[in-house]
Amino acid sequence: MSIQVGDILEGIVENITNYGAFIKLESGEKGLVHISEVSNKYVNNISEVLELNQKVKVKVLSKDNNKLALSIKQALPKEQYKEKKNNNFKNSNINEGKSFEDILSKFLKDSEERQLDIKRVFESKRGYSSKRA
């Protein structure tokens, strides 16, 4: 059986490094799961997420000269894989029901307040006073 890009396969964690984990597939081939493809959450230490000889499902991302790039997080069901992506600003309910003009007006007001705060801090460090003339 030939392994194709996009296949979801099972394998066993054979080796863990700082940058990823090497997975031995059922076919006997080996591939690398980069640290960024281990989980939807930030992973600082792979050993906290994976163990040696652990069975995992992986998705084949690329195959180049018998080197396989694999992903554990993309082998998850679509709902779990997209979970991280749904936390962005566009899908937020903060602005739901507001017009573009309302959102823009609030942004400009907040921006002006932040600029005034920065200006006050800068002037206080320089010894300036708005009362001096």
C-alpha angles and dihedrals in degrees: 000000000000118000114233131195108266096031117135111217140167123245145159126249103246102171136009123208135172092263102040149320129275113227125200109212126213089255090060095251120126130221141175127245106201116223090250090058098051100084144356088243126069111277118203097167118027091202088069090060105031135038131200113269091017115146113236138174114232137184119221108238099176143350118209122167091336091309110127124205108203137187129204096185093053090051089062119100111279094253092058095042092051093045092092094045093054092065094079130112096259093061094044119116092214093099098033113137095013124115122238090251091055092050092047092048092052091047092051092048092050091045093052091049091052092048091051091049091051091047091051092050092047093049093047090054091049093048093245123144128197086219092063114091 
